[in-house]
Amino acid sequence: MNFRIRHIRPVWGFRPARASVAPRRLRAGDRVAIVSPASPYRLRGVREGAMVLKGRGLVPVFGRYSDRDDLFGLYSASIEERVEELRWAFSEESIAGIFCTAGGLGSAQLLPFLPYSVIAENPKVFVGASDITALNNGIWARTGVITFDGEMLEVRWGKNQRAADRRSLRDMVDLFKSRRPWGEKPFKRNPDAPRCVVPGCAEGVALGGNLSVFTSLLGTPYFPDPTGAILFLEDQEITTVEFARMLTQLEMAGVFDRINGIVLGGFTKRPDHPDSFYPTIDEAIESMFAEVRLPCVTGFNFSHQPVNATLPIGGWCTLDAENCLVEFENPLGR
């Protein structure tokens, strides 16, 4: 990899590039929109997710393109229709939060057409993961409004996965209703044992999500200024070679020169035939991020894990890498 060696820097020299705007917390009785900015979804799973929201005191309202069982293809609807659905969700005064059905592909297509002035004037809880990483980071980059990398609404029906998804949704809604600092709560059900890659302490706004999607925003107006950030990265179905290439791209774009720390999630569902002449992704993490020489931890459960934590993109985060401690302030207004 041959990253150039850096000196460990004092975190007070790297402040966030912009101030964040907190959406208000959710309350019992709030109406929340269900939207589909990316790929088709399984309606049965989405309806079950909506029932979980109901059980937590919210009132789910399906968007025009998010209650269909005849979907096929790459996208849930056309670009115009998906933008229209998001515009409705952000502009409708009776809607307090927005939940995405599924990831997949297509979120980045919407970025040039989103009503950013409407979003800035109506900051709401907006949550999704995987391909929704493009919207989470793009919205923060253009408006400063905090968004959330969290559980998708579609409940998966694999072995043991259905119960895990329902539990993650319940935990997430409870966080959205909380008045107190989140602290370590998003990771309270982490089935893995986090470990320190590079010791050190840092603080800053949380950015990132899915590595492939986040990296694809480089060079666009929707890539967030990473100055003073704690960068969260995870992915699925990538090889060690692809992992290394994307890190090299982030390095050459100067991202690692400007952030304060790194938190890594799972790298799941890897191909059956990994790169035979290369180390595993876990082995590459140890060597490559040691060269970056920023406080770094790995093994946290967000985005594609069986049980998913919720991250506030643009929310304030503190990292104690040596003790594998990642904590958040409350990213929500009252």
VOBA-1610 file (N, C-alpha, C; in pm, whole numbers, padded with zeros to 5 digits, always signed):
BEGIN
Met+00083-00121+00000Met+00000+00000+00000Met+00086+00126+00000Asn+00188+00126+00086Asn+00285+00234+00090Asn+00223+00372+00113Phe+00130+00379+00208Phe+00086+00510+00253Phe+00206+00582+00312Arg+00214+00713+00294Arg+00325+00782+00359Arg+00298+00793+00508Ile+00400+00787+00586Ile+00385+00786+00732Ile+00355+00927+00781Arg+00258+00937+00870Arg+00221+01066+00929Arg+00256+01067+01077His+00267+01186+01129His+00278+01202+01273His+00137+01207+01333Ile+00120+01150+01450Ile-00011+01157+01515Ile-00037+01302+01553Arg-00156+01354+01523Arg-00183+01495+01533Arg-00275+01525+01650Pro-00264+01643+01709Pro-00360+01684+01813Pro-00496+01710+01749Val-00601+01658+01810Val-00732+01669+01747Val-00781+01813+01742Trp-00731+01902+01831Trp-00785+02037+01832Trp-00743+02116+01708Gly-00652+02063+01628Gly-00615+02130+01505Gly-00707+02101+01389Phe-00802+02011+01408Phe-00888+01968+01298Phe-01033+01973+01344Arg-01094+02087+01322Arg-01232+02107+01362Arg-01325+02074+01245Pro-01451+02046+01271Pro-01543+02012+01161Pro-01550+02122+01057Ala-01572+02081+00933Ala-01577+02175+00822Ala-01702+02262+00827Arg-01809+02213+00889Arg-01931+02291+00896Arg-02010+02252+01020Ala-02098+02339+01062Ala-02185+02309+01176Ala-02298+02217+01130Ser-02342+02131+01221Ser-02450+02039+01191Ser-02582+02090+01246Val-02690+02053+01178Val-02825+02090+01219Val-02897+01964+01266Ala-02947+01966+01388Ala-03012+01848+01445Ala-03160+01846+01413Pro-03212+01737+01356Pro-03358+01723+01343Pro-03418+01699+01482Arg-03545+01725+01495Arg-03605+01703+01627Arg-03624+01555+01652Arg-03623+01519+01779Arg-03643+01378+01815Arg-03786+01336+01782Leu-03804+01205+01767Leu-03938+01154+01741Leu-04015+01136+01872Arg-04147+01143+01863Arg-04234+01128+01979Arg-04347+01031+01945Ala-04404+00972+02047Ala-04519+00884+02024Ala-04628+00960+01950Gly-04685+00895+01849Gly-04789+00955+01769Gly-04741+01026+01645Asp-04608+01039+01629Asp-04554+01104+01510Asp-04583+01022+01385Arg-04616+01091+01277Arg-04629+01029+01145Arg-04491+01025+01081Val-04456+00910+01027Val-04325+00894+00962Val-04344+00837+00822Ala-04268+00890+00727Ala-04282+00850+00587Ala-04196+00728+00558Ile-04246+00643+00470Ile-04171+00528+00418Ile-04142+00556+00271Val-04012+00561+00237Val-03971+00599+00102Val-03874+00496+00045Ser-03858+00499-00088Ser-03774+00401-00158Ser-03684+00472-00260Pro-03570+00527-00215Pro-03486+00604-00306Pro-03394+00520-00394Ala-03391+00388-00373Ala-03290+00306-00440Ala-03356+00190-00515Ser-03322+00067-00477Ser-03365-00051-00551Ser-03501-00103-00507Pro-03558-00198-00581Pro-03683-00261-00537Pro-03668-00326-00400Tyr-03781-00344-00335Tyr-03788-00398-00200Tyr-03886-00514-00199Arg-03883-00590-00092Arg-03982-00697-00071Arg-04093-00639+00015Leu-04210-00624-00042Leu-04319-00554+00025Leu-04354-00622+00157Arg-04350-00754+00161Arg-04384-00824+00285Arg-04291-00780+00398Gly-04160-00770+00369Gly-04066-00728+00469Gly-04084-00582+00510Val-04118-00495+00414Val-04139-00354+00444Val-04263-00338+00533Arg-04369-00412+00502Arg-04489-00401+00585Arg-04464-00452+00727Glu-04380-00553+00739Glu-04348-00600+00875Glu-04267-00493+00949Gly-04174-00428+00878Gly-04101-00319+00941Gly-04192-00206+00986Ala-04293-00176+00903Ala-04389-00072+00939Ala-04466-00110+01065Met-04494-00238+01082Met-04563-00283+01204Met-04474-00265+01326Val-04342-00282+01310Val-04251-00257+01422Val-04256-00110+01462Leu-04258-00020+01363Leu-04270+00123+01394Leu-04400+00151+01469Lys-04509+00089+01424Lys-04637+00106+01493Lys-04628+00060+01638Gly-04560-00052+01658Gly-04546-00105+01793Gly-04464-00016+01883Arg-04387+00075+01825Arg-04307+00171+01902Arg-04374+00307+01907Gly-04501+00313+01871Gly-04579+00435+01890Gly-04577+00532+01775Leu-04520+00495+01660Leu-04518+00583+01544Leu-04630+00546+01448Val-04660+00637+01356Val-04766+00615+01257Val-04701+00614+01119Pro-04674+00496+01062Pro-04609+00491+00930Pro-04704+00531+00818Val-04651+00609+00723Val-04727+00655+00607Val-04646+00617+00483Phe-04703+00532+00398Phe-04631+00486+00281Phe-04626+00593+00173Gly-04507+00614+00117Gly-04495+00699+00000Gly-04559+00634-00121Arg-04579+00714-00225Arg-04651+00666-00344Arg-04583+00546-00409Tyr-04450+00536-00397Tyr-04377+00430-00467Tyr-04318+00328-00370Ser-04373+00322-00250Ser-04316+00234-00147Ser-04415+00135-00090Asp-04523+00109-00162Asp-04623+00011-00118Asp-04669-00071-00238Arg-04570-00122-00313Arg-04599-00195-00436Arg-04535-00334-00430Asp-04602-00430-00490Asp-04547-00567-00489Asp-04519-00617-00631Asp-04510-00525-00727Asp-04489-00565-00866Asp-04358-00510-00921Leu-04261-00486-00833Leu-04137-00422-00875Leu-04040-00521-00938Phe-03967-00472-01038Phe-03864-00553-01102Phe-03766-00458-01169Gly-03637-00493-01163Gly-03537-00410-01228Gly-03437-00354-01129Leu-03364-00254-01171Leu-03258-00197-01088Leu-03312-00101-00983Tyr-03420-00029-01014Tyr-03464+00081-00929Tyr-03611+00063-00890Ser-03647+00122-00777Ser-03785+00110-00729Ser-03882+00192-00812Ala-03830+00299-00875Ala-03914+00385-00960Ala-03818+00471-01043Ser-03871+00558-01126Ser-03785+00645-01206Ser-03718+00749-01116Ile-03617+00817-01169Ile-03550+00922-01092Ile-03651+01028-01051Glu-03735+01070-01145Glu-03834+01174-01115Glu-03929+01130-01005Glu-03972+01006-01010Glu-04067+00957-00909Glu-04001+00945-00772Arg-03877+00899-00768Arg-03808+00886-00640Arg-03779+01023-00578Val-03741+01120-00661Val-03720+01256-00611Val-03852+01314-00561Glu-03959+01293-00635Glu-04090+01341-00594Glu-04129+01285-00456Glu-04102+01157-00435Glu-04136+01094-00307Glu-04057+01157-00192Leu-03928+01183-00213Leu-03848+01247-00109Leu-03892+01391-00085Arg-03925+01462-00193Arg-03973+01600-00177Arg-04100+01602-00092Trp-04191+01509-00119Trp-04313+01500-00038Trp-04279+01475+00109Ala-04188+01380+00134Ala-04159+01342+00272Ala-04097+01458+00350Phe-04010+01535+00286Phe-03946+01646+00357Phe-04036+01769+00367Ser-04123+01790+00270Ser-04204+01912+00271Ser-04336+01898+00345Glu-04388+01777+00359Glu-04516+01755+00427Glu-04501+01784+00576Glu-04571+01884+00625Glu-04555+01928+00764Glu-04592+01820+00865Ser-04685+01733+00830Ser-04730+01633+00926Ser-04632+01516+00942Ile-04529+01511+00858Ile-04430+01402+00863Ile-04313+01444+00950Ala-04279+01363+01049Ala-04171+01395+01143Ala-04042+01319+01115Gly-04049+01207+01045Gly-03931+01126+01018Gly-03947+01051+00888Ile-03833+01002+00834Ile-03835+00937+00703Ile-03751+00810+00711Phe-03811+00695+00676Phe-03744+00566+00681Phe-03734+00509+00540Cys-03615+00465+00501Cys-03595+00407+00368Cys-03621+00257+00371Thr-03683+00206+00266Thr-03719+00065+00262Thr-03598-00025+00241Ala-03511+00010+00144Ala-03402-00080+00106Ala-03290+00001+00040Gly-03173-00060+00029Gly-03061+00001-00041Gly-03052-00056-00181Gly-02931-00100-00218Gly-02912-00161-00348Gly-02837-00070-00444Leu-02913+00015-00516Leu-02853+00097-00622Leu-02946+00213-00654Gly-02887+00328-00685Gly-02967+00437-00740Gly-02976+00564-00658Ser-02935+00560-00531Ser-02949+00679-00447Ser-02872+00798-00502Ala-02751+00775-00550Ala-02668+00885-00599Ala-02730+00955-00719Gln-02813+00884-00796Gln-02879+00947-00910Gln-02966+01066-00869Leu-03014+01063-00745Leu-03109+01165-00701Leu-03042+01292-00652Leu-02912+01285-00620Leu-02845+01397-00554Leu-02853+01529-00631Pro-02839+01530-00764Pro-02848+01659-00834Pro-02988+01721-00832Phe-03089+01644-00795Phe-03227+01690-00810Phe-03299+01708-00676Leu-03233+01685-00564Leu-03301+01694-00435Leu-03329+01840-00399Pro-03439+01863-00328Pro-03476+02000-00288Pro-03402+02041-00160Tyr-03275+02078-00173Tyr-03192+02102-00055Tyr-03244+02217+00031Ser-03301+02319-00029Ser-03356+02428+00051Ser-03472+02380+00137Val-03554+02292+00080Val-03666+02234+00157Val-03613+02148+00272Ile-03510+02067+00245Ile-03451+01982+00348Ile-03392+02067+00459Ala-03321+02174+00423Ala-03260+02260+00523Ala-03364+02331+00609Glu-03477+02366+00549Glu-03582+02435+00623Glu-03668+02340+00705Asn-03663+02211+00673Asn-03746+02111+00741Asn-03661+01991+00783Pro-03562+02013+00872Pro-03476+01900+00911Pro-03557+01792+00984Lys-03547+01669+00933Lys-03621+01557+00989Lys-03528+01437+01003Val-03562+01347+01094Val-03492+01220+01100Val-03504+01152+00964Phe-03389+01123+00903Phe-03385+01051+00775Phe-03288+00937+00793Val-03334+00813+00769Val-03251+00698+00803Val-03249+00595+00691Gly-03130+00542+00666Gly-03109+00436+00569Gly-02961+00400+00570Ala-02924+00291+00505Ala-02785+00247+00504Ala-02750+00190+00368Ser-02630+00136+00356Ser-02582+00075+00233Ser-02581+00178+00121Asp-02660+00161+00015Asp-02661+00258-00094Asp-02711+00394-00050Ile-02788+00401+00059Ile-02839+00528+00111Ile-02725+00612+00167Thr-02605+00554+00181Thr-02487+00630+00220Thr-02471+00755+00132Ala-02505+00744+00004Ala-02494+00859-00086Ala-02584+00973-00040Leu-02707+00942-00002Leu-02800+01045+00044Leu-02760+01099+00180Asn-02722+01010+00272Asn-02684+01055+00406Asn-02572+01157+00401Asn-02466+01126+00327Asn-02350+01216+00322Asn-02375+01335+00230Gly-02448+01313+00120Gly-02479+01423+00030Gly-02567+01528+00094Ile-02666+01484+00171Ile-02754+01579+00239Ile-02676+01660+00341Trp-02590+01594+00418Trp-02510+01668+00516Trp-02416+01766+00445Ala-02355+01721+00334Ala-02262+01807+00260Ala-02330+01934+00210Arg-02455+01924+00168Arg-02523+02038+00107Arg-02605+02120+00206Thr-02645+02061+00320Thr-02734+02133+00412Thr-02684+02138+00555Gly-02597+02045+00594Gly-02557+02036+00733Gly-02654+01961+00821Val-02765+01914+00765Val-02865+01841+00844Val-02812+01701+00875Ile-02818+01663+01002Ile-02776+01530+01045Ile-02873+01426+00990Thr-02817+01320+00931Thr-02895+01205+00885Thr-02847+01082+00961Phe-02902+00965+00929Phe-02871+00847+01010Phe-02844+00725+00924Asp-02728+00664+00947Asp-02696+00532+00891Asp-02754+00431+00987Gly-02862+00368+00949Gly-02930+00278+01042Gly-03004+00167+00971Glu-03082+00094+01046Glu-03152-00025+00995Glu-03250+00013+00884Met-03246-00062+00774Met-03345-00044+00669Met-03480-00096+00718Leu-03587-00042+00662Leu-03720-00080+00710Leu-03757-00222+00669Glu-03707-00270+00557Glu-03742-00403+00510Glu-03684-00510+00603Val-03769-00584+00668Val-03727-00694+00755Val-03689-00813+00667Arg-03566-00862+00688Arg-03520-00978+00610Arg-03573-01107+00672Trp-03589-01210+00589Trp-03654-01333+00633Trp-03559-01452+00638Gly-03429-01427+00641Gly-03334-01536+00653Gly-03336-01596+00793Lys-03265-01709+00807Lys-03259-01778+00935Lys-03206-01685+01043Asn-03281-01667+01149Asn-03247-01582+01264Asn-03243-01432+01230Gln-03251-01395+01101Gln-03236-01255+01064Gln-03361-01174+01093Arg-03478-01237+01081Arg-03602-01165+01102Arg-03609-01106+01243Ala-03578-01185+01342Ala-03581-01136+01480Ala-03475-01029+01504Ala-03357-01047+01442Ala-03250-00949+01459Ala-03288-00814+01398Asp-03351-00816+01280Asp-03392-00691+01216Asp-03500-00619+01298Arg-03594-00694+01347Arg-03699-00633+01428Arg-03639-00570+01554Arg-03545-00639+01616Arg-03480-00586+01736Arg-03402-00459+01704Ser-03331-00459+01590Ser-03254-00341+01551Ser-03345-00222+01525Leu-03460-00247+01461Leu-03555-00139+01437Leu-03609-00082+01568Arg-03641-00169+01662Arg-03692-00121+01791Arg-03587-00037+01863Asp-03463-00086+01865Asp-03355-00011+01930Asp-03337+00125+01863Met-03345+00128+01730Met-03324+00253+01657Met-03433+00354+01690Val-03557+00313+01691Val-03666+00405+01723Val-03650+00457+01865Asp-03609+00372+01958Asp-03588+00417+02095Asp-03482+00525+02102Leu-03376+00512+02022Leu-03273+00617+02017Leu-03331+00745+01960Phe-03414+00735+01858Phe-03471+00854+01795Phe-03566+00927+01890Lys-03615+00858+01993Lys-03705+00920+02089Lys-03634+00966+02216Ser-03504+00938+02225Ser-03430+00964+02348Ser-03394+01112+02365Arg-03399+01161+02488Arg-03357+01296+02522Arg-03211+01301+02566Arg-03151+01187+02593Arg-03019+01182+02655Arg-02909+01154+02553Pro-02783+01184+02591Pro-02672+01147+02502Pro-02677+00999+02467Trp-02643+00967+02343Trp-02648+00828+02300Trp-02535+00745+02360Gly-02420+00807+02384Gly-02308+00732+02440Gly-02273+00610+02356Glu-02258+00495+02423Glu-02228+00370+02354Glu-02354+00293+02312Lys-02472+00347+02339Lys-02596+00272+02319Lys-02613+00214+02179Pro-02572+00285+02071Pro-02592+00222+01940Pro-02524+00086+01925Phe-02417+00061+02002Phe-02342-00064+01987Phe-02369-00163+02101Lys-02481-00145+02171Lys-02504-00228+02289Lys-02526-00375+02255Arg-02567-00405+02132Arg-02592-00545+02093Arg-02484-00597+01999Asn-02369-00534+01995Asn-02263-00576+01902Asn-02222-00720+01930Pro-02241-00813+01834Pro-02203-00953+01857Pro-02054-00977+01844Asp-01980-00879+01792Asp-01836-00895+01772Asp-01758-00835+01888Ala-01630-00861+01890Ala-01540-00804+01989Ala-01454-00700+01920Pro-01485-00570+01935Pro-01403-00468+01871Pro-01258-00476+01918Arg-01169-00434+01831Arg-01027-00433+01868Arg-00960-00306+01818Cys-00855-00268+01885Cys-00780-00149+01851Cys-00681-00182+01739Val-00678-00100+01635Val-00580-00112+01528Val-00466-00014+01551Val-00501+00110+01580Val-00403+00214+01613Val-00455+00289+01735Pro-00380+00295+01845Pro-00429+00363+01965Pro-00432+00514+01946Gly-00507+00579+02033Gly-00519+00724+02029Gly-00663+00766+02054Cys-00682+00894+02084Cys-00815+00950+02108Cys-00843+01058+02005Ala-00968+01072+01968Ala-01008+01172+01869Ala-01154+01207+01890Glu-01195+01317+01830Glu-01336+01355+01831Glu-01365+01431+01702Gly-01492+01433+01665Gly-01533+01502+01543Gly-01669+01454+01499Val-01717+01505+01387Val-01846+01460+01335Val-01829+01325+01267Ala-01931+01242+01278Ala-01930+01110+01215Ala-01971+01124+01068Leu-01889+01068+00978Leu-01921+01065+00836Leu-01896+00925+00783Gly-01944+00897+00661Gly-01915+00769+00598Gly-02034+00677+00591Gly-02004+00548+00607Gly-02104+00442+00591Gly-02046+00334+00503Asn-02112+00304+00393Asn-02063+00202+00302Asn-01943+00253+00224Leu-01833+00179+00229Leu-01707+00222+00168Leu-01722+00244+00017Ser-01782+00150-00055Ser-01794+00162-00200Ser-01876+00284-00239Val-01988+00306-00173Val-02075+00418-00207Val-02010+00550-00167Phe-01950+00554-00048Phe-01885+00676-00002Phe-01772+00717-00097Thr-01690+00620-00136Thr-01579+00649-00227Thr-01630+00696-00363Ser-01744+00645-00407Ser-01798+00684-00538Ser-01840+00830-00543Leu-01856+00895-00427Leu-01893+01036-00424Leu-01773+01129-00444Leu-01652+01077-00435Leu-01533+01160-00453Leu-01538+01231-00589Gly-01500+01358-00589Gly-01499+01434-00712Gly-01633+01494-00749Thr-01735+01472-00667Thr-01867+01529-00692Thr-01895+01639-00589Pro-01994+01724-00613Pro-02030+01827-00514Pro-02096+01770-00389Tyr-02117+01638-00387Tyr-02192+01576-00277Tyr-02102+01498-00182Phe-01971+01504-00206Phe-01879+01441-00112Phe-01858+01537+00005Pro-01883+01493+00127Pro-01874+01584+00241Pro-01729+01624+00270Asp-01708+01747+00311Asp-01575+01790+00354Asp-01538+01710+00478Pro-01432+01626+00473Pro-01403+01536+00585Pro-01319+01601+00695Thr-01292+01729+00686Thr-01206+01794+00784Thr-01263+01777+00924Gly-01182+01722+01013Gly-01221+01706+01152Gly-01321+01596+01179Ala-01334+01500+01088Ala-01436+01395+01103Ala-01379+01267+01162Ile-01468+01186+01219Ile-01441+01045+01248Ile-01507+00968+01134Leu-01427+00893+01060Leu-01478+00826+00940Leu-01518+00683+00971Phe-01644+00648+00943Phe-01699+00515+00963Phe-01706+00445+00827Leu-01650+00324+00817Leu-01647+00252+00690Leu-01682+00105+00710Glu-01761+00050+00618Glu-01793-00092+00614Glu-01828-00127+00470Asp-01838-00258+00441Asp-01878-00297+00306Asp-01914-00444+00305Gln-01965-00488+00190Gln-01995-00629+00170Gln-01960-00667+00027Glu-01933-00794+00008Glu-01910-00851-00125Glu-01795-00783-00199Ile-01689-00746-00127Ile-01571-00692-00193Ile-01450-00780-00158Thr-01351-00780-00246Thr-01227-00854-00223Thr-01124-00762-00158Thr-01015-00821-00114Thr-00906-00743-00057Thr-00852-00643-00158Val-00843-00683-00285Val-00793-00593-00389Val-00884-00472-00403Glu-01015-00494-00406Glu-01109-00383-00418Glu-01102-00293-00295Phe-01089-00354-00179Phe-01074-00280-00054Phe-00953-00188-00061Ala-00838-00242-00103Ala-00716-00164-00111Ala-00725-00052-00213Arg-00790-00080-00326Arg-00804+00024-00429Arg-00884+00142-00378Met-00993+00114-00307Met-01076+00223-00257Met-01003+00304-00150Leu-00927+00237-00065Leu-00849+00311+00034Leu-00744+00398-00032Thr-00683+00346-00137Thr-00585+00425-00212Thr-00651+00550-00271Gln-00773+00534-00323Gln-00844+00648-00379Gln-00872+00754-00272Leu-00917+00711-00155Leu-00940+00805-00045Leu-00811+00873-00004Glu-00702+00795-00001Glu-00571+00850+00034Glu-00527+00957-00065Met-00538+00926-00194Met-00492+01020-00296Met-00579+01145-00302Ala-00705+01133-00259Ala-00793+01250-00254Ala-00769+01335-00130Gly-00679+01292-00042Gly-00644+01370+00075Gly-00736+01351+00194Val-00824+01251+00188Val-00920+01232+00296Val-00850+01199+00427Phe-00750+01111+00423Phe-00684+01070+00547Phe-00596+01180+00605Asp-00566+01283+00528Asp-00492+01397+00580Asp-00578+01490+00664Arg-00710+01474+00655Arg-00800+01574+00713Arg-00891+01520+00822Ile-00901+01389+00835Ile-00989+01333+00938Ile-00912+01314+01068Asn-00987+01288+01175Asn-00928+01270+01308Asn-00920+01125+01352Gly-01002+01037+01297Gly-01001+00898+01340Gly-01086+00813+01249Ile-01078+00680+01270Ile-01144+00584+01182Ile-01210+00475+01265Val-01336+00443+01232Val-01408+00331+01294Val-01453+00239+01180Leu-01415+00113+01190Leu-01446+00016+01085Leu-01554-00080+01132Gly-01648-00108+01043Gly-01751-00207+01070Gly-01715-00340+01007Gly-01815-00421+00977Gly-01791-00551+00918Gly-01768-00542+00768Phe-01694-00637+00716Phe-01677-00654+00571Phe-01728-00793+00540Thr-01858-00797+00505Thr-01936-00921+00508Thr-01963-00974+00368Lys-02011-01099+00363Lys-02052-01164+00238Lys-01943-01155+00133Arg-01823-01189+00170Arg-01711-01181+00075Arg-01723-01291-00028Pro-01663-01272-00144Pro-01671-01375-00249Pro-01618-01510-00201Asp-01672-01617-00261Asp-01630-01752-00223Asp-01482-01777-00250His-01428-01711-00350His-01287-01731-00387His-01210-01602-00365Pro-01160-01581-00244Pro-01087-01457-00216Pro-00958-01450-00296Asp-00896-01334-00291Asp-00772-01314-00366Asp-00662-01404-00309Ser-00625-01506-00385Ser-00538-01611-00331Ser-00398-01563-00298Phe-00350-01457-00366Phe-00214-01412-00344Phe-00207-01291-00251Tyr-00320-01255-00192Tyr-00324-01136-00108Tyr-00373-01173+00032Pro-00346-01087+00130Pro-00398-01113+00264Pro-00549-01097+00267Thr-00611-01142+00373Thr-00755-01119+00391Thr-00778-00971+00421Ile-00903-00931+00414Ile-00935-00792+00448Ile-00898-00762+00592Asp-00923-00856+00684Asp-00886-00834+00824Asp-00736-00813+00838Glu-00658-00891+00766Glu-00512-00875+00771Glu-00470-00742+00707Ala-00537-00706+00599Ala-00505-00579+00533Ala-00537-00460+00622Ile-00645-00470+00699Ile-00680-00363+00792Ile-00565-00335+00888Glu-00509-00442+00944Glu-00403-00426+01042Glu-00283-00354+00984Ser-00243-00390+00862Ser-00123-00330+00805Ser-00150-00194+00743Met-00260-00178+00672Met-00284-00056+00597Met-00320+00061+00688Phe-00406+00038+00787Phe-00443+00149+00874Phe-00334+00180+00976Ala-00247+00085+01003Ala-00130+00117+01085Ala-00043+00221+01014Glu-00037+00214+00881Glu+00040+00312+00805Glu-00027+00449+00804Val-00162+00450+00806Val-00233+00577+00810Val-00203+00652+00940Arg-00183+00577+01048Arg-00144+00632+01178Arg-00245+00733+01232Leu-00370+00698+01223Leu-00477+00770+01290Leu-00542+00676+01390Pro-00597+00727+01501Pro-00670+00639+01592Pro-00773+00557+01515Cys-00768+00425+01532Cys-00850+00338+01448Cys-00894+00216+01528Val-01022+00182+01517Val-01077+00061+01577Val-01155-00015+01471Thr-01172-00143+01491Thr-01248-00225+01397Thr-01339-00320+01474Gly-01441-00372+01406Gly-01529-00471+01467Gly-01658-00416+01521Phe-01707-00305+01465Phe-01833-00247+01512Phe-01947-00283+01416Asn-02068-00291+01470Asn-02181-00346+01396Asn-02269-00237+01337Phe-02238-00199+01213Phe-02328-00107+01144Phe-02338-00143+00997Ser-02452-00108+00940Ser-02488-00119+00798Ser-02525-00258+00749His-02432-00354+00741His-02464-00485+00683His-02448-00599+00783Gln-02447-00568+00909Gln-02431-00672+01010Gln-02566-00739+01040Pro-02563-00857+01101Pro-02690-00920+01139Pro-02772-00833+01235Val-02703-00765+01328Val-02768-00669+01418Val-02700-00535+01396Asn-02777-00433+01356Asn-02719-00308+01312Asn-02736-00195+01412Ala-02626-00122+01434Ala-02630+00000+01513Ala-02674+00117+01425Thr-02705+00229+01490Thr-02747+00350+01420Thr-02643+00459+01441Leu-02593+00518+01331Leu-02491+00622+01337Leu-02549+00756+01292Pro-02524+00863+01368Pro-02568+00996+01321Pro-02463+01056+01227Ile-02493+01064+01099Ile-02400+01121+01001Ile-02406+01272+01015Gly-02295+01329+01064Gly-02289+01470+01099Gly-02304+01494+01247Gly-02333+01388+01324Gly-02343+01400+01469Gly-02205+01393+01534Trp-02194+01444+01657Trp-02065+01452+01726Trp-02029+01317+01788Cys-01904+01278+01767Cys-01856+01146+01807Cys-01722+01160+01878Thr-01698+01079+01980Thr-01567+01069+02043Thr-01517+00926+02032Leu-01387+00913+02012Leu-01324+00782+01990Leu-01205+00766+02083Asp-01205+00660+02162Asp-01090+00617+02241Asp-01051+00481+02186Ala-00955+00481+02093Ala-00925+00359+02020Ala-00864+00251+02109Glu-00780+00290+02200Glu-00713+00190+02283Glu-00812+00110+02365Asn-00917+00176+02412Asn-01020+00109+02491Asn-01141+00069+02408Cys-01131+00083+02275Cys-01240+00045+02183Cys-01372+00109+02223Leu-01367+00238+02251Leu-01485+00311+02298Leu-01525+00414+02194Val-01648+00402+02144Val-01704+00497+02049Val-01835+00548+02108Glu-01844+00680+02127Glu-01961+00739+02192Glu-02013+00857+02111Phe-02145+00882+02122Phe-02210+00991+02050Phe-02285+01081+02148Glu-02281+01211+02119Glu-02375+01301+02183Glu-02514+01273+02125Asn-02616+01331+02188Asn-02750+01316+02130Asn-02758+01403+02005Pro-02782+01344+01887Pro-02782+01421+01763Pro-02917+01483+01731Leu-03011+01480+01826Leu-03147+01524+01798Leu-03183+01647+01881Gly-03264+01733+01822Gly-03317+01846+01895Gly-03442+01807+01971Arg-03491+01898+02048Arg-03608+01869+02131Arg-03738+01901+02058
//
